[in-house]
Amino acid sequence: MRKQKIKKYGLIKNLKSPKLKKAFSLVEISIVLMIIAILVVGVTQSSRLVGLSRLTVAKQLTQSSPVSSIRGLIGWFDSVSDKSFNTDDPDEGYRVMMWKDINPQEVLKNNLVAADLDTAPVFRSNCINLLPCVEFNGARFLNNTINFSSANQVSIFAVFRSNALLPSTQSIIASRGPREPENISFVYGINSSPIDKIYYSTSGGDQVNSFSSDKITPQREYLTYFIDDGFIVHHFLNDQFSTSTSAVTGTKNLGLFTVGAWDDGSYTQELLNGSISELIIFNRALKIEERKEVEKYLTKKWKIKMFDPSNCGANCQYANFCPLNLIGSSNNFVPPGTGSADCDQNGYYGSVSYSCQNGIGTPSSSCNCASGYTVDGNYCKKSCSVFGIDGGTNVASVVVGSGNLPCTGTGYAGNVGYTCSSDGTFTLLNNCALLTP
């Protein structure tokens, strides 16, 4: 009887109404959408807070960095410091008319400036490790402002990302002017396809070309640096073996340079399509301890790991490889066990046996000097045969450079000045004085 009454009043019918179902569905959808909106806002705010936190930490790392106390610093360009740009809080897309040098060692700052608004690179707030960078899009570049003259040695560190690999060279930093021996120019950048490697080149001395051990890929962060002591170029890239090239690199023009391109004096070319987060320049070859300090600072700040074969995993083909410090050989890492490394660099010849055990590589001897080279300290350096000295001297050959030789012949006194050029030409600047009876 009760069931019939319920049916009569249509209560069961109303409970099964499709309209009621639809109403519940709309409410549920509204709740879901509200939850999604809250989550999106939360994630966005969380990401923003993470970015601000990393920026704060990066600024602290910059301020406490060992870079500021290492001798020979002539340029330090960082994208996170409050003092890096004309405004202390640039907006996304801000045109960088000046990238300020934060080097504390110099009163006169070696700032980088744009020629005009069209060629000014762009500030980006979210690049490597959610930190800012300066973006060069293949049409923008900056020139330095302080002439620090030239140097026989140089060390340059760069944190960068390539947007695209092009069929032309892309310069991270390059001397301004023609690339001729008398202009003592250099360039550090990405070599053109099909090589696609980081490279360093000089026009003086042996006109060396030094390459990273393997290709790079676009849209990936890199920490790269080289140490050029005038006779050997040591090249480092975060995900690859380090390489070494033996050559007389000559004097390098550090006085006038361009970042993001090469200005040959008439045209701007080799433009970089990528971004630079930090650039550090020294006018000398850093010692091992110094370059490791700078490397440690940059890897911690930008969250980039340097290549270490001992930590690359059990299945890594380079597991248990050993670093081999053999001047004159391009083999910086060798496999476990014993073997021989070729002395394949300029000025050296032969091969040297080695052992690699427990991550330690030990060469059995040193590389031999090739013809036309003489041992000077740890290096084989180009040399000149000594001749034309009145009365003679006790030195048969000298290395590239200049100096004085004693007059040792009977009846002669004093010293003679000389120069020895990289092509083996010996030139006397004066001669021995003849003693009068």
C-alpha positions in Angstrom: 0.0 0.0 0.0 2.8 2.4 1.0 4.7 1.6 -2.2 1.7 2.4 -4.3 1.4 5.8 -2.5 5.0 6.7 -3.2 4.5 5.9 -6.9 1.3 7.9 -6.9 3.0 11.0 -5.6 5.8 10.5 -8.1 8.6 10.5 -5.5 10.4 7.5 -7.1 9.9 9.0 -10.5 11.5 12.3 -9.3 14.4 10.5 -7.7 15.2 8.8 -11.1 14.8 12.1 -13.0 17.6 12.7 -15.6 17.4 16.4 -14.7 18.5 15.7 -11.1 21.4 13.6 -12.4 22.5 16.5 -14.7 22.4 19.0 -11.8 24.7 16.8 -9.7 27.1 16.5 -12.7 27.4 20.2 -13.1 28.1 20.7 -9.4 30.8 18.0 -9.6 32.4 19.6 -12.7 32.4 23.0 -11.0 34.1 21.6 -7.9 36.7 19.8 -10.1 37.4 23.0 -12.0 37.8 24.9 -8.8 40.2 22.4 -7.4 42.3 22.5 -10.7 42.4 26.3 -10.6 43.6 26.2 -7.0 46.3 23.7 -7.9 47.4 25.7 -10.9 47.7 28.8 -8.8 49.5 26.9 -6.1 52.0 25.3 -8.6 52.6 28.7 -10.3 53.2 30.4 -7.0 55.4 27.5 -5.9 57.5 27.7 -9.1 57.9 31.4 -8.6 59.0 30.9 -5.0 61.5 28.3 -6.1 62.8 30.7 -8.8 63.2 33.5 -6.2 64.9 31.2 -3.8 67.4 30.0 -6.4 68.1 33.6 -7.4 68.8 34.6 -3.8 71.2 31.6 -3.4 72.9 32.4 -6.8 73.5 36.0 -5.7 75.0 34.9 -2.4 77.3 32.4 -4.3 78.4 35.2 -6.6 79.2 37.5 -3.7 81.2 34.9 -1.9 82.9 33.5 -5.0 86.7 32.9 -5.2 86.7 34.6 -8.6 87.0 38.1 -7.0 90.3 37.2 -5.3 92.0 35.4 -8.2 94.7 37.5 -9.8 94.4 38.7 -13.4 90.7 39.1 -13.6 89.9 41.6 -16.4 86.2 40.9 -17.0 83.3 39.3 -15.0 79.8 39.3 -16.5 77.1 37.7 -14.5 73.3 37.7 -15.1 72.0 37.4 -11.5 73.8 40.2 -9.7 71.9 43.4 -8.8 74.8 45.4 -10.3 74.9 43.6 -13.7 72.5 45.9 -15.6 71.3 49.5 -15.6 68.4 48.4 -13.5 68.6 46.1 -10.5 65.4 44.2 -11.4 65.1 44.0 -15.2 61.8 42.7 -16.6 61.5 39.8 -19.1 62.5 41.0 -22.5 64.5 44.0 -21.2 67.0 45.2 -23.8 70.5 45.0 -22.4 72.2 48.2 -23.6 75.0 47.6 -21.0 76.1 44.4 -19.3 78.2 45.6 -16.4 81.5 44.2 -15.3 81.3 43.2 -11.6 85.1 42.7 -11.3 86.0 44.2 -7.9 89.7 44.3 -8.7 89.5 47.2 -11.1 88.2 50.7 -10.5 87.5 51.2 -14.3 84.9 48.6 -15.2 85.2 46.7 -18.5 81.5 47.0 -19.3 79.9 45.5 -22.4 77.8 47.9 -24.5 75.4 47.6 -27.4 75.8 49.8 -30.5 72.1 50.5 -30.6 68.7 49.1 -29.5 68.4 46.9 -32.5 71.6 45.0 -31.7 71.1 44.9 -28.0 70.6 41.4 -26.6 67.6 40.5 -24.5 67.3 39.7 -20.8 65.6 36.4 -20.0 64.5 35.6 -16.5 64.2 31.8 -16.7 67.2 30.0 -18.3 69.7 27.6 -16.9 68.7 26.4 -13.4 65.7 28.8 -13.5 68.1 31.7 -13.4 68.4 34.7 -15.7 70.6 34.9 -18.8 71.4 37.3 -21.7 70.0 36.0 -25.0 71.7 36.6 -28.4 69.4 35.7 -31.2 71.9 35.7 -34.1 71.7 39.4 -34.7 72.8 40.9 -31.4 76.2 41.5 -29.8 78.1 43.6 -27.2 81.6 45.3 -27.3 83.9 45.8 -24.3 84.9 49.3 -23.2 88.3 49.1 -21.5 91.5 48.2 -23.3 93.5 45.9 -21.1 96.1 45.4 -23.9 97.3 42.0 -24.9 98.6 38.9 -23.1 100.5 35.7 -23.9 98.2 33.8 -21.5 94.5 33.7 -21.1 91.8 31.8 -19.2 88.1 32.1 -20.1 85.0 30.5 -18.5 81.5 30.6 -20.1 78.1 29.2 -19.0 75.9 29.2 -22.1 73.2 27.5 -24.1 72.9 27.2 -27.9 69.5 27.8 -29.4 70.5 26.2 -32.7 73.6 24.9 -34.5 74.2 26.8 -37.7 76.2 26.1 -40.8 78.5 28.9 -39.7 80.8 29.6 -36.8 79.2 31.2 -33.7 81.5 33.3 -31.5 81.0 33.4 -27.7 83.8 35.9 -27.5 86.3 37.1 -30.1 89.0 39.8 -30.6 87.9 42.7 -32.7 89.7 43.2 -36.0 91.0 41.0 -38.9 92.3 37.6 -38.1 95.8 38.0 -39.2 99.0 37.1 -37.4 99.9 40.8 -36.8 96.5 41.4 -35.2 97.1 38.7 -32.6 93.4 37.8 -32.5 91.6 34.9 -30.8 88.0 33.4 -30.9 86.2 31.1 -28.5 82.9 29.7 -29.7 81.1 26.9 -31.6 82.8 25.6 -34.7 80.6 25.4 -37.8 78.8 22.3 -39.0 79.6 19.4 -39.5 82.0 19.6 -36.5 79.7 21.3 -34.0 82.3 21.5 -31.3 83.5 24.1 -28.9 86.7 25.6 -30.2 89.4 28.1 -29.5 91.6 29.6 -32.2 94.4 32.1 -32.3 95.9 33.9 -35.3 99.3 34.5 -33.7 102.1 32.0 -33.0 101.2 28.6 -34.5 97.7 29.8 -35.3 96.3 27.0 -33.2 92.8 25.5 -33.4 91.7 23.6 -30.2 88.5 21.6 -30.1 86.4 20.0 -27.4 86.5 16.2 -27.5 82.9 15.7 -28.9 80.0 17.5 -30.4 77.6 19.7 -28.5 73.8 19.7 -28.9 71.4 22.7 -28.9 69.0 23.5 -26.1 71.4 22.1 -23.5 73.3 24.0 -20.8 77.1 24.0 -20.9 80.0 25.1 -18.7 83.1 25.4 -20.9 86.5 26.9 -20.3 90.0 26.8 -21.5 93.4 27.6 -20.0 96.1 28.9 -22.5 99.5 29.2 -21.0 101.1 30.2 -24.3 102.3 26.7 -25.1 99.5 24.3 -24.2 95.7 24.9 -24.4 93.7 22.8 -21.9 90.0 22.7 -22.9 87.2 21.6 -20.6 83.5 21.0 -21.3 81.1 19.7 -18.6 79.9 16.5 -20.3 83.1 15.4 -22.1 86.7 14.5 -21.7 89.1 17.4 -21.3 91.5 17.9 -24.2 94.9 19.4 -24.6 96.7 21.0 -27.6 100.4 21.8 -27.6 101.3 24.9 -29.6 102.8 28.3 -29.4 99.6 30.4 -29.3 101.3 33.7 -29.4 100.1 37.0 -28.0 96.3 37.4 -27.7 94.5 40.7 -28.1 92.4 41.1 -24.9 92.1 44.8 -25.3 89.2 44.9 -27.8 86.7 42.1 -28.0 83.1 41.3 -28.9 80.7 39.0 -27.0 78.2 37.2 -29.1 79.9 37.8 -32.4 83.1 38.7 -34.3 83.6 42.2 -35.5 86.4 42.2 -38.1 86.5 46.0 -38.3 84.1 46.2 -41.3 81.4 43.7 -40.7 79.9 41.8 -37.7 79.7 38.1 -38.3 79.8 34.7 -36.6 76.8 35.8 -34.5 75.8 33.6 -31.6 72.3 32.2 -31.6 72.0 31.3 -27.9 72.3 32.7 -24.4 75.1 33.4 -22.0 74.6 33.2 -18.3 78.1 34.0 -17.1 81.4 35.0 -18.6 84.8 35.3 -16.7 88.1 36.4 -18.3 91.6 36.3 -16.9 94.7 37.6 -18.6 96.9 34.7 -17.4 96.8 30.9 -17.2 95.1 29.9 -13.9 96.8 27.3 -11.8 95.1 23.9 -11.3 93.8 24.8 -7.8 92.5 28.2 -9.1 90.6 26.8 -12.1 89.1 24.1 -9.9 87.9 26.8 -7.5 86.2 28.7 -10.3 84.8 25.4 -11.7 83.3 24.5 -8.3 81.7 27.9 -7.9 80.1 27.7 -11.4 78.9 24.1 -11.1 77.2 24.8 -7.8 75.6 28.0 -8.9 74.3 26.8 -12.3 73.7 23.1 -11.2 75.9 21.8 -14.0 78.1 18.7 -13.4 81.5 18.4 -14.8 82.5 15.1 -16.5 84.1 12.6 -14.2 84.6 9.1 -15.6 85.1 7.6 -12.1 81.4 8.6 -11.3 79.7 7.9 -14.6 78.2 4.5 -13.5 79.1 0.8 -13.8 77.6 0.6 -17.3 79.4 3.7 -18.5 82.0 2.9 -21.2 84.4 5.3 -19.4 84.1 3.7 -16.0 87.4 3.5 -14.2 89.3 5.5 -16.7 92.3 7.4 -15.4 93.4 11.0 -16.0 96.8 11.1 -17.6 99.0 14.1 -17.2 101.4 13.7 -20.2 102.5 16.9 -21.8 102.6 16.5 -25.6 99.8 13.9 -25.8 96.1 14.6 -26.5 95.2 11.6 -24.4 94.0 13.1 -21.2 92.1 10.0 -20.0 93.1 6.4 -20.5 91.4 3.0 -19.9 92.3 0.7 -17.0 95.4 -1.4 -17.3 98.5 -0.6 -19.3 99.1 0.8 -22.7 100.8 3.6 -24.6 99.9 7.2 -25.4 101.0 8.9 -28.6 102.9 12.1 -28.3 100.8 13.6 -31.1 100.9 17.3 -30.2 103.0 20.0 -32.0 106.6 19.9 -31.0 106.6 16.3 -29.7 107.1 12.8 -31.1 107.1 9.2 -30.0 104.9 7.4 -27.5 105.0 6.8 -23.8 103.7 3.7 -21.9 101.4 4.2 -18.9 99.5 2.3 -16.2 96.0 3.0 -15.0 95.0 1.6 -11.7 92.4 2.7 -9.1 91.7 5.9 -11.0 95.3 7.0 -11.1 97.2 7.3 -14.5 101.0 7.1 -14.4 103.2 7.8 -17.5 106.5 6.0 -17.5 108.4 8.9 -19.0 108.0 12.2 -20.8 107.4 12.9 -24.5 110.4 13.7 -26.7 110.9 17.0 -28.3 110.6 17.1 -32.1 113.2 18.6 -34.4 113.3 22.4 -34.1 112.1 22.3 -30.5 114.0 22.5 -27.2 113.1 21.5 -23.7 112.4 24.5 -21.5 111.0 23.7 -18.1 108.2 21.2 -18.7 107.6 22.1 -22.3 109.1 21.5 -25.7 109.3 25.0 -27.2 110.2 26.1 -30.7 113.8 27.1 -30.9 116.4 28.9 -33.0 120.0 28.0 -33.7 122.4 30.6 -32.3 124.9 32.0 -34.8 126.7 35.2 -35.7 128.0 36.1 -32.3 131.5 37.6 -32.4 133.8 35.5 -30.2 131.0 32.9 -29.6 128.8 32.0 -26.7 128.2 28.8 -24.6 124.6 28.4 -25.9 123.7 26.5 -29.1 120.0 27.2 -29.3 117.3 29.3 -27.6 113.5 29.0 -27.4 111.0 31.4 -28.9 111.2 34.8 -27.3 113.9 37.3 -26.5 116.8 37.5 -24.0 120.5 38.0 -23.6 123.5 35.6 -24.1 126.9 35.9 -22.6 130.0 36.6 -24.7 132.4 33.8 -23.7 135.0 34.0 -26.4 138.6 35.1 -25.6 139.0 38.8 -26.0 135.3 39.6 -25.9 133.1 40.9 -23.2 129.5 41.8 -22.4 126.2 40.3 -23.5 124.2 40.2 -26.7 120.5 40.7 -27.1 118.5 38.5 -29.4 115.0 37.5 -30.5 113.8 34.1 -31.6 110.6 34.1 -33.7 108.1 31.3 -33.9 109.3 30.5 -37.5 112.8 29.7 -36.2 114.5 33.0 -37.2 117.3 34.1 -34.9 118.1 37.8 -34.8 120.9 39.6 -33.0 120.1 43.0 -31.5 123.8 43.8 -30.8 127.1 42.0 -30.7 130.0 41.3 -28.3 132.4 44.0 -27.4 136.0 43.5 -28.4 138.4 44.0 -25.5 141.3 46.4 -26.3 144.8 45.3 -25.2 
